[in-house]
Amino acid sequence: MEMKKLLAWWSKVCPGCNIGRKYPESFIGQKVRNHWEKGCPSHNAYVEVYDSEEPSPKKSKGESAHSQ
């Protein structure tokens, strides 16, 4: 569990991961999200430890969880 927390922390401070979360449509954001789809242990740990629901890059903007 300690290794998972460490990997999750790295994903939280990683500049590339932050760009992928904040700007998923940008050039770097798309590259990072493609990396996540292939399998990134840090990103997987982030999602599990922080119980995060990362938006899927395949969802359209109209399908966000914030719509009422």
N, C-alpha and C positions, 0 to 999 in steps of 0.2 A: 504493500500500500504506500510506503514511503516513496518508492520509485515513481509510482503513478502521480503522487502529489508533486514531486519534483518536475516531472514532465508537464503536468498541468500548469505549474507556475511558469515554466519556460514558455509555454504557448501563450500565457497571459502577458508576458513582457516582450515577446518576440515581435520585432517591427513588422515582419512579413505577415505574421498571423493577425496582427492588429489591422493592417491594411486590408487583409482578406475579409475581416469581419465588418470593418467600417465602410470600405469602398469595394464591394464585391464585383462591380462592373468595370473597375479600372483595369489597366493592363496587368499590373502587379497582382491585384486582387484576383483576377481570373487565373493567373499562373499558380497562386497559392491555393486557390480552391480546387484546381485540377490536381495539385499535389495531395490535398486532403482526400479527394475521391479515390486516389490510388492507394491511400492508406498511410496516414501519418500518426505514429504512436503518441506524439505530443498533443496533437489535436484530439485524438480519441480520448486521451486521459483528461483533457480540458473539458470535453463534453460530459464525461462521466463524473469527474470530481465536482465540477461546478453546476451539474445538472442543467447544462446549457442546451437550448434548442437552437442550433445553428440553422439559419435559413438555407434551404437547398438552392444551389445555383440554378437549378432547372425550374424552380417556381417562378411564375410571372409576378410582377410587382402587385397585381391585383389580388393575389392569394396570400397576402401577408397575414400574420396572426393578429395584427392590430385592427383589422377591419371589423366593423360591427354589424 
